[in-house]
Amino acid sequence: MCARLDEAVTQEPGARTTSAVRAYLEAKRALRALSSPDDDKYLSFQPWQGGIARYTEYRLGALATSGYAPSPAFVGLPDFTPYAGASQAIRERIHTQFTTVRLREEQRSAFYPVGAAEGLLLDRVNPGWRADYAKAGFTLDGLLDRK
């Protein structure tokens, strides 16, 4: 499933992205079909909650790079990192985590980078998804196949 998500996230926009998204959704459905109904609800909830929280860290950093100037006191902190660098590091960490995830070891937190990657993918295939996020019912299901 994560390999299919990686393909979908890294494809250039177009027909191949649509095909890659379909392959990802199919792999996701196959994984969830192996779960009990309660586990399936939980597997939907974790990307919606923890994954999008991680995506939001990236997104806020990316937004801060366009026109926001941190205060001199903030810049003067010993561990200060420019927003562009911090945002890029978060995005790279998301990619590394969801492509190397080990469900047995990471358990529920394994789905945080998956949800964050879905947020990145949603930005590309359904740019208005954030307006529907809170109404989605504690799941990202359906947001990837809406346009």
C-alpha positions as CSV (number, residue, x, y, z in Angstrom):
1,M,0.0,0.0,0.0
2,C,2.8,2.4,0.9
3,A,4.6,1.7,-2.3
4,R,1.5,2.6,-4.3
5,L,1.1,5.7,-2.2
6,D,4.7,6.7,-3.0
7,E,4.0,6.3,-6.7
8,A,0.9,8.4,-6.5
9,V,2.6,11.2,-4.5
10,T,5.6,11.4,-6.7
11,Q,3.9,11.2,-10.1
12,E,3.7,14.3,-12.2
13,P,0.1,15.5,-12.6
14,G,-1.9,13.9,-15.4
15,A,-3.3,10.5,-16.4
16,R,-0.5,8.6,-14.6
17,T,-1.4,10.3,-11.4
18,T,-5.0,9.2,-11.7
19,S,-3.9,5.6,-12.4
20,A,-1.5,5.7,-9.5
21,V,-4.2,7.1,-7.1
22,R,-6.5,4.3,-8.2
23,A,-3.8,1.7,-7.6
24,Y,-3.2,3.2,-4.1
25,L,-6.9,3.2,-3.2
26,E,-7.1,-0.5,-4.4
27,A,-4.2,-1.5,-2.2
28,K,-5.6,0.4,0.7
29,R,-9.0,-1.3,0.3
30,A,-7.2,-4.7,0.2
31,L,-5.4,-4.0,3.5
32,R,-8.5,-2.8,5.2
33,A,-10.4,-5.9,4.0
34,L,-8.1,-7.9,6.2
35,S,-9.2,-6.0,9.3
36,S,-12.1,-6.5,11.6
37,P,-14.7,-3.7,11.5
38,D,-13.4,-2.1,14.7
39,D,-9.8,-2.2,13.4
40,D,-10.9,-0.8,10.1
41,K,-12.5,2.2,11.8
42,Y,-9.3,2.7,13.8
43,L,-7.2,2.4,10.6
44,S,-9.4,5.1,9.0
45,F,-9.2,7.4,12.1
46,Q,-5.4,7.4,12.6
47,P,-4.5,9.0,9.2
48,W,-7.4,11.4,9.5
49,Q,-6.2,12.6,13.0
50,G,-2.5,12.0,13.4
51,G,-1.6,12.0,9.8
52,I,-3.2,15.3,8.9
53,A,-1.7,16.8,12.1
54,R,1.7,15.9,10.7
55,Y,0.8,17.2,7.2
56,T,-0.3,20.5,8.9
57,E,3.2,20.9,10.4
58,Y,4.6,20.7,6.8
59,R,1.9,22.9,5.3
60,L,2.3,25.7,8.0
61,G,6.0,25.7,7.4
62,A,5.5,25.9,3.6
63,L,3.0,28.8,4.0
64,A,5.4,30.7,6.4
65,T,8.0,30.7,3.7
66,S,5.9,33.0,1.5
67,G,6.0,36.4,3.0
68,Y,6.3,35.9,6.7
69,A,9.3,37.3,8.4
70,P,10.2,35.9,11.8
71,S,11.0,38.4,14.5
72,P,14.7,39.1,15.2
73,A,14.4,37.5,18.6
74,F,13.1,34.3,17.0
75,V,15.9,34.4,14.4
76,G,18.4,34.9,17.2
77,L,17.5,31.6,18.9
78,P,20.4,29.1,18.8
79,D,18.3,26.4,17.2
80,F,16.6,28.7,14.7
81,T,16.0,27.1,11.3
82,P,14.5,29.1,8.4
83,Y,10.9,28.0,7.6
84,A,11.9,26.8,4.1
85,G,14.5,24.4,5.6
86,A,12.2,23.2,8.3
87,S,9.3,22.6,6.0
88,Q,11.5,20.7,3.5
89,A,12.8,18.6,6.3
90,I,9.3,17.7,7.5
91,R,8.3,16.7,4.0
92,E,11.4,14.6,3.6
93,R,10.7,12.9,7.0
94,I,7.1,12.2,5.9
95,H,8.4,10.5,2.7
96,T,11.0,8.5,4.5
97,Q,8.6,7.4,7.2
98,F,5.8,6.2,5.0
99,T,8.1,4.4,2.6
100,T,9.9,2.6,5.4
101,V,7.0,2.0,7.8
102,R,7.0,-1.2,9.8
103,L,3.5,-1.8,11.1
104,R,4.5,-4.4,13.7
105,E,7.0,-2.0,15.4
106,E,5.2,1.3,14.9
107,Q,1.6,0.1,15.3
108,R,-0.9,3.0,15.2
109,S,1.8,5.6,14.6
110,A,2.7,3.9,11.4
111,F,-0.4,5.5,9.9
112,Y,0.6,9.1,10.7
113,P,3.1,9.4,7.8
114,V,0.5,7.6,5.6
115,G,-2.1,10.2,6.5
116,A,0.4,13.0,6.0
117,A,1.3,11.6,2.6
118,E,-2.4,11.4,1.7
119,G,-2.6,15.1,2.6
120,L,0.2,15.9,0.2
121,L,-1.6,13.8,-2.5
122,L,-4.9,15.5,-1.8
123,D,-3.3,18.8,-2.4
124,R,-2.6,17.6,-5.9
125,V,-5.7,15.7,-6.8
126,N,-8.4,17.5,-4.8
127,P,-7.1,21.0,-3.9
128,G,-10.4,21.9,-2.1
129,W,-10.2,18.9,0.2
130,R,-9.5,21.0,3.4
131,A,-13.0,22.4,3.2
132,D,-14.4,18.9,3.5
133,Y,-11.9,17.6,6.0
134,A,-13.9,18.3,9.2
135,K,-17.1,17.0,7.6
136,A,-15.5,13.7,6.5
137,G,-16.5,11.8,9.6
138,F,-13.1,11.0,11.1
139,T,-11.7,9.5,7.9
140,L,-10.0,10.6,4.7
141,D,-12.0,8.0,2.7
142,G,-13.7,9.5,-0.2
143,L,-11.6,12.7,-0.3
144,L,-9.1,11.2,-2.8
145,D,-11.8,10.2,-5.3
146,R,-13.6,13.6,-5.2
147,K,-12.7,16.4,-7.6
